[in-house]
Amino acid sequence: MKLRWGILGAGRILAKFAAAFPLTRDAELVALASRDPERARQFKAPRIHIGYEALLADPEVDVVANTLHNGLHCEWTIRALEAGKHVLCEKPLACSVAEVDRMFAAARANGRWLLEGFMYRFHPQIAEAYRRVQDGEVGRVLHIRAHYATRGREADNPRYSREAGGGALLDVGCYGVNFVRLFAGAEPVRVSAHGHFADVDLTLAAQLDFPNDVTGHVLCSFESEGSYSAEVIGTAGKLLIPNPWLPPAGQGELIVTRAGKSESIPVTTPEWLTPFAAEIDHLSDCIRQNRAPQFPPGLDAETDSRGNMCALEMIDVAARHP
């Protein structure tokens, strides 16, 4: 029997999660919980629960995907873990390092697994880019940059509420910080940042300094034309990922430039292998085998999630108190 999943929340991300389940090897969507019954019924699930508590009490749910807004990640992830469910919680895992620590402590106390939903890490193009950088194709890494900038949402969206864990840094900048840390292979020792703020940061740019003279730059925004690329620059070349966060189904691309010559390297995958399906399958495999989740390429997910939140906190403080 496949592992039975339930989803908390009926926001925009729900459609991507719901579409992923038929593509997985060992997961089926059996229940959905929302405080908006009409929206919930737009999606196909055997059971619709009105209210999140009802889903956590459902004995036929083994795993919960927490897709609620950022401000509710900690509370409802811990409640799900305490109800005996494993949890895939959308990024960012939490709004503070203290919340991250509480969430993983709850996972250990209840003997359940917890994974942060950085789906982009499960697309093969990231593992291929990492392999090439580790193999020295760009030489010694000097600088890493990552952009995730886009137009905003409707005015009442939780992304515009600090109380709800909103802001460009937490919502989309978390991707760039995660990418830069991955390819730096270390945690930042110093950051500087500047942003445009309303109640939350609408645009933010951060400089991260790592050991061994490696630097990183992250740009995130809710108020700009789209900018989505990521790049690793080294002493012997550079590697560009034009669409790192959510490439089209079946496609990925790396562009490696050395000695002034650029080569486009396709990273093809089966049409069914979406990053969302891949991360669902990964957590399902971990549950079956009782082993800790990992982010590709084989890095401890708990350590990575905590490190990412530490860096996000450093950037937020630097931007608010330049």
N, C-alpha and C positions, 0 to 999 in steps of 0.2 A: 504494500500500500504506500502511496506517495505521502510525503510530509504535507500536512494540512496547514495552510497559511490563512491568516486574517489580516486585513488592512485597517489601521486606524486613520480616519480622516478621508475627506473627499475633495481635496484641493487639486490644483492643476497637475501635480505629479502623479496623481492616482491613475490617470489614463495610461501613462507609460508603464507603471507597475502592472496594471491589470492586463495589458497587452503582452507582457513578458511571460506570464505563467504558462500559457499553452506551448511556449518554446522551450521550457525547461525539461530536464530529465526526471526530476524527483520532487516536484512541488506542484500543488494544486491550490487554487484560490477557492476557499470554502465559505468565507464570511467577510463582510465589510461593515464597519461601524462609522456612523456619522451623526452629527447633531442636525443635519439637514436631510431629512428623509427623501425629499424630492430629488436632490442632486445624487444621493446615493443610489437611487433606483435607476439612474441612467446607465449604470455599469452592471455587468452580468456577474452575479455572485449568488450561490445557492441560498445564502441567508444574509439579510440586511438587519443589522442591529441599530436601534435608535439609542445612541449613547455609547460611550466607550467602555463603560463598566460591563455592559452586557457581552461584549466581545471577549473581554478578559475572563468572564465567567463561563464562556462556551467550552465545554469539555472536548469538542471536536476540533479545536484549534491548537496546533502544536507550536506554531511560530507566528510572531506578530511583526508586520512591517509598520513602523511608526512613521507616517507621512504628515504628521501635524506640523504646525508652524514651530519655529525654533524654540520659542519660549515654553512650549509644552513637551519638548523632547525628554528632558530629565524626568519630570513627574510621571509621564505615562510610560516611559521605558522602564523605570523602576517598578511601577505598579504591574506592568506586564511580566517582568522577571519574577516578582513576588507571587504572581499568579501561576508560576510554573511554565511560562512561555519563553522560548528563545526569541531574540529580537534582532531585526535588521532596522536600524534607526537612520533615517535620512540625514545627510550632512547639513549643516555642521552637527556633530553629535550632541553638542551642548552649547551653552552660552558662556561657560567659564571652566577653568581647570578644576575648580572645586566640584562642579556638577559632573564632569567626566569621571573624577575619582569616585564619587558616590555611585554612579551608574555601574562602573566595573566592579566596585565592591558588592553591589547588589547581585550582579551576575555570578560572582564567585560564591556568595553566601547562599544562593539558591541553586547552584549547580547548573547554570544555564549559560549559553554562549551569546555574546553581544558583538555586533559588527556595525561599523559606521558605513553609511551608504555612499561611498565615493565610487560610483559605478564606472567612471572613466578609467580607473586603474585596472579594470578587468577587460578592457579592449586590448587585443594583442599588440597594437601599435605602441603602447606604453612599454610593454616588456621588450619589444624589439628595439625601441629607442634606448632603453636602459642598457640592454646588452651591448649595443654599438658604442655607447659612451664608455661603458666599463671596459670594453675591448680596446679603447684608445683611439677610436676613429676620428675624434676631434682633438686629440692630444690632451694635455692637462686642462681641466675645466677652469675657466676664468670667470664666466658670468652666465647667469641663467635668468631669463625673463619669462613672464607669463601674464597674458591679458585675458580678462573676461569682463567685457563692457557691453552694455545693452540698454535699450530703452526700458523705462519702468513699467510698473503695473498700474492697475486702477488705484485711485487715491486712498481707498479704504483697505488696501491690502496690508496684511500684517508685516510685510517687508518694510513698511514705512513707520513702524512702531518700535521704539527702543524697548518698551516693556515686553513686546512679543519676540524679542531677539532679532529685530530687523536690522537693516543696513546693508550696504553693498559688500562690506568686508566679510561679514558672516555668511551672507547669502551666496555670493559668487566669488569673492576674494579668497574664500577658503580653498577653492580649487587651485588657484595660483600659488598660494602659500604651500599647499601640499606638494605640488609639482616641483617648486624650487627646492624645498627641503629634500625631496627624493633624490634629485640629481646632484645636489650638493653633498649628499651622504652624511649630513651632520645637522645639528641644530644651530640657529643663528646666535651669535654672541652679542650682537648689537643691531638695533633697528632705528630707522628714522622714517617719519611718515607725515604726510600732509593730506588734508581732505576738504571737501565742500560738505558742510553739515546743514541739515534742518533738524528735525528731532533725531534723525539717524544720519549716518554718513551716506551721501548720495554718490560721491566720487571720492576715491582714495588711492593714493600712490604710495608705495612703501619701498624703501631700500633695506635689504637684509645683508648683513656682513657675517660670513661664515669663517671657520678656521681655514688655514692654508690659502689665505688671500682670495677666496671665492666670494663673489658678490651675487646678489639676486635682486630683481626688480619685479614688483607685482602691481598691476593696475586693475582696478575694479570700478564699475560705475553702473548706475541706474539711469543715467541721463545722457548717454552718448550714442553715436552710431556704433554698430556692432564691431567688436574687436575681440578675437577669440584665440589667437595663436600662442604658441609657446616655443622657446628656442634655447638651445644650449650652445654656448660659444666657448671654443677652446683654442689652444695654441696652434693646432694643426687644421682647424676647420670649424664648421658649425653645423648643427642639426636643428632643423625647423619642423615642427608639427603644425600644419596649417589649421587643423580642426581637432584639438586634443580632447575636448570635453565631451562631445557627443557626435562622433562622425556618422555619416550615413550608414545604414545597414549594409553589411557586406564589404565595406570599404574603410580604408585607413591609408594615410600617406605620410612618409617622411621625406624631407628634402635635405640631402647631405651636400655641403659645399666644401670643397678642398682645392687649394691652389687656384681659386677663382672659377672653378667648374662645378656646376650643380647637377646632382643626380636625383631624380624623383624615384622613390622606392615605394611601390604599392604594398600595403599590408592587407591582404584580402582575407575575409572570413566568410563562413556560410551566412546566407541571408538571415537565418534564424538566430544567429549568435549576437543578440543585442547585449550591450553592457549590463542592462538591467537583468536579463535572463542569466547572464554569466555570474553576477554577484549572488543572485538567488540560489543558483546551483552550488556555488562555493559554500555558502552557509549551510545549505542542505547536506552537502558532503561532510562538512565539519561536524554537524549534529550526528549523522550516521556513524562517523568514525570516532566521535568524542575527542576531537582535537581542536586546538585553538585556531580561530580564523586568522588568515594572513592576507595582506595586500600583495599583489604581484609587484615585484618578483620575489616572493617568498619572505616578506618582512612582517614581523609581528604587528598585528592590527591594533592591539591595545596600546603598545608603546608608540606607534605612529599617531594614533588618535590623540593621545595625551600631548605628544610633541607638537602636533598641529595646533591644538588649542592654546598651548603655551605661547607659540609664536603669534597667534591671532591676538592674544591678550597684550603682548608686548607692542604690537603694531597699533592697537586701539589706544593704548595709553600714550604712545608717542604722537599719534595724530591729534589727540584731544589736548595734549599739553606739550606743544612743540617748544 
